[in-house]
Amino acid sequence: MNWLFELHKTQPIAHAVGVLAFVCVVGMALGSLKFKGIGLGTSGVLFAGILVGHFGETVDHHTLDFVKEFGLILFVFTIGLQLGPGFFAALRQQGVKMNVLAAAIVILGAVSAPLIGWLAGFDPAAVLGIFSGASTNTPSLGAGTQTLGTVPGITDERLTLPALAYAVTYPTAIIGIIGTLLLLKQIFRVDPVREAADAAARHRSKAQPLESCTLIVTNPNLDNIRLDAIPGRIESRVTISRVRHGNQTHAATDATVIYRDDRLSAVGTRAGLDQFARVVGECSQEDLVLDEGTITFRRVVATARDVLGKTVGELNLGERFGVAVTRVTRADLEMSAVPDLRLQFGDQMQIVGAPADLDKATAALGNSLKELNETHFIPFFIGITLGVALGTMPIALPGLPLPIKLGLAGGPLIVALLLGRVGRIRRQVWHMPVNTNLAFREFGIALFFAAVGLAAGAKFFATVFSSTGVQWLLAGLCVTVLPLMLIGIAARVVLKMNFIDLSGLLAGSMTDPPALAFASNIAGSDAPAVAYATVYPLTTLLRILAAQVLAIVLFR
């Protein structure tokens, strides 16, 4: 067995890969352990790396550096791809208020960390780790550490301080976030069940579901005109799926001519249907879907490259195949298939027509489960290349002595957000199946945690059980709790924010999944996840940028 114990000398890369894999196994097993539903998750790999790094042989640092950066890129890029489609929508309406509050929490933390560090006389490098650990935000640790590495004359010893401080403050931050939620709940005497019901009712009222109804054409002005000439159809966002003339029912297209007393099967929101009914005529209890005949419907997924990016109107399925598009489902959102709706990869379309016509339309739209479940690696690596280019590009900002760089955390994240929002450029589609996205993300963050833990392990225990470690821990707790309490009280007292939304906001502002799980347990539902997802992308981006600004300002 001597060859195995000498592996770090004879084959340092093989030794590094083996140790990294072992750390990931132990760390994920540790992270799977839960107490009252709360566990470390993948963060357990960080602490396993610290243990192995403390008691084991030193791992080749060049390999660790590569693994750390590569894992971070995979993590932030896959997050950006997933959140991109909803990121910009989250900045509108209710999302504006929530993101302003979350940004205030980030700014307060970015100000309080160096202030406490200055008062306590901490090494500025440790302040970066306290800021990231106090918010349980791994990408900001990566961004801050990377920027710190560009500072002239920085020593390897000081480069390990952010990871040490992060590891010390991280567990306390989780406790601090959960404790803040409990304290706010107690201060305002919150009834979580009642507030969860109120939040659910409010969200239901905002998201109007689609309905269908049969309209009888009684307006004499609509006799013998085409469907696309009916006034107000576009404005009401209503689509027509079937038309019955006499005893014949057929699929509705823009070119379909209607007559008085015809029956139209319409799809839209209740408000849109009521508006459209005032133009067409009156509602009927009939259901054309139940009529016997050759007209049926089918759900088809848009995967063909030549239909992506086109609007429903540009597809012209009615004239080409004699079918009508009535609904489009994107993620969990069901929308009326109005002509100006632009299609994205993976949109599920409900089409109506004769079986033979449906077959032709299905072939044109793609409907390929293989394409839907396939990871497109060419656009994936194009995105990473663009992210690395953006992350390493120096950006001069007024008032800063050195140009700022988004880094290998910020660059890929911003590019992924943009590409995830665009979805497609010519024939390149930035789509990744959910399971694949989660696998890449967990793989990337596990590699990052393992590399960081192994690098910090040698000095971790000597630090954490020293007076300096205790001071870091208390400082991190202040950086965690003070911004959350200030913004939490202001949001509740001034803005009258529902506690369910507030708990998701606070957890999202700290990018902390355990806190989200705890908030969901309090609410007895997944309602806090809505606010969490609303603020998570912007919060992550701001924390990455804040860490880099701190690294530049503290070391100028």
Order of alpha helices (4+ residues) and beta strands (2+ residues): alpha-alpha-alpha-beta-beta-alpha-alpha-alpha-alpha-alpha-alpha-alpha-alpha-beta-beta-beta-beta-beta-beta-alpha-beta-beta-alpha-alpha-beta-beta-beta-alpha-alpha-alpha-alpha-beta-beta-alpha-alpha-alpha-alpha-alpha
